[in-house]
Amino acid sequence: MIAVKLDLGKVEKKFKKLEQKALRPKRTIDIIAAKAWRNVLDHFKTQSTPEGKKWQGWKHKGKRVRVRPYGRGGSMLLQDTGYLRMSTRFKTVKSDAIVYTKTKYADYQNKMRKFMGIDKTTKKKLKSVLQKGLFRS
């Protein structure tokens, strides 16, 4: 008589590991999207472009003027009501991480004071996250 003993606990563990590996790219892209979104929000806080340049200040007839604090954003640029910043969102579609806003005037504001984009430091961090997420065993 020949008997075969199977340890189903080990087989189940192997399948769980395979399942986790299959789900990992989705988790990784979610992490990347969230970090990119956080970086875009940081541009509002630092009032600078993704390249690190400070946003151009308020102008009145070609001259820079001092602005008294008003609104919830005080004298912070692009933050009078805070709607543009608050409307910035992220999502993942298949293997794409997307940071977006549906605000009608966002494109106009982004041309004047670029806030959409990712800085070099964050790009390096995201590359690291991607490599760790996809190639971890």
C-alpha positions in Angstrom: 0.0 0.0 0.0 1.2 3.5 -0.9 0.1 6.4 1.1 0.5 10.1 0.3 0.3 12.6 3.1 -0.6 16.1 2.2 -0.2 19.0 4.6 -3.0 21.3 3.4 -1.9 24.0 5.8 1.4 24.5 3.8 -0.5 24.4 0.5 -2.9 27.0 1.9 0.0 29.2 3.0 1.5 29.0 -0.5 -1.7 30.1 -2.1 -2.1 33.0 0.3 1.4 34.2 -0.6 0.6 33.9 -4.3 -2.6 35.9 -3.7 -0.7 38.6 -1.9 1.8 38.9 -4.7 -1.0 39.2 -7.2 -2.6 42.0 -5.2 0.6 43.9 -4.5 0.8 45.9 -7.7 -2.7 47.4 -6.9 -1.5 48.3 -3.4 1.7 49.8 -4.7 0.0 52.0 -7.3 -2.4 53.2 -4.6 0.6 54.2 -2.4 2.2 56.0 -5.3 -1.0 57.9 -6.1 -1.5 58.9 -2.5 2.1 60.2 -2.2 1.9 62.1 -5.5 -1.4 63.7 -4.3 0.3 64.7 -1.0 3.1 66.2 -2.9 0.7 68.4 -5.0 -0.9 69.6 -1.7 2.5 70.5 -0.4 2.9 72.9 -3.2 0.0 74.9 -1.8 1.6 74.9 1.6 5.1 76.0 0.4 3.6 78.2 -2.4 6.1 76.8 -4.9 6.2 75.0 -8.2 7.2 71.3 -8.5 10.6 72.6 -9.7 11.0 74.5 -6.3 10.5 78.0 -7.6 8.3 80.3 -5.4 5.0 81.3 -6.9 4.9 84.9 -8.3 3.2 87.1 -5.7 0.0 89.2 -6.1 0.2 92.0 -8.7 -1.8 95.1 -9.3 -1.3 96.9 -12.6 2.2 95.5 -13.0 3.4 96.2 -9.5 3.6 93.8 -6.6 1.4 94.7 -3.8 1.0 93.7 -0.2 -2.2 91.9 0.4 -3.9 92.0 3.8 -5.1 88.7 5.1 -8.6 87.9 4.0 -10.6 84.7 3.4 -9.8 81.4 5.1 -6.4 81.3 3.3 -5.3 84.6 4.6 -2.8 86.0 2.2 -1.8 82.6 0.9 -1.8 82.4 -2.9 -4.5 80.2 -4.5 -6.1 79.7 -1.1 -8.8 82.3 -0.6 -11.6 79.8 -0.3 -9.5 76.7 -0.3 -11.7 75.1 -2.9 -8.9 74.5 -5.5 -6.8 72.7 -2.9 -9.7 70.8 -1.4 -10.9 69.7 -4.8 -7.5 68.0 -5.7 -8.0 64.3 -5.6 -6.2 61.1 -6.7 -7.3 57.8 -8.2 -5.9 54.7 -9.8 -7.0 53.2 -13.1 -5.3 49.9 -13.9 -1.6 50.7 -13.7 -2.0 54.5 -13.7 -1.8 56.9 -10.7 -3.8 60.1 -11.4 -3.8 63.3 -9.5 -6.6 65.6 -10.7 -9.0 68.4 -10.0 -12.4 69.1 -11.6 -12.3 72.8 -10.7 -13.1 74.9 -13.8 -10.4 77.5 -13.2 -7.6 75.0 -12.3 -6.0 75.0 -15.7 -5.9 78.8 -15.7 -4.4 79.0 -12.2 -1.9 76.2 -13.0 -0.6 78.2 -16.0 0.0 81.2 -13.7 1.3 79.4 -10.6 2.0 75.8 -11.3 0.8 73.5 -8.5 0.2 70.3 -10.4 3.3 68.1 -10.7 5.7 66.1 -8.7 9.1 67.4 -7.5 12.4 65.5 -8.0 12.7 64.3 -4.4 9.2 62.7 -4.4 9.9 61.1 -7.8 12.9 59.3 -6.3 10.8 58.2 -3.4 8.1 56.9 -5.7 10.6 55.0 -7.8 11.8 53.4 -4.6 8.2 52.5 -3.5 7.6 51.0 -7.0 10.7 48.8 -6.9 10.1 47.6 -3.3 6.4 46.9 -4.0 6.9 45.0 -7.2 10.1 43.1 -6.5 9.6 42.1 -2.9 9.4 38.4 -2.4 
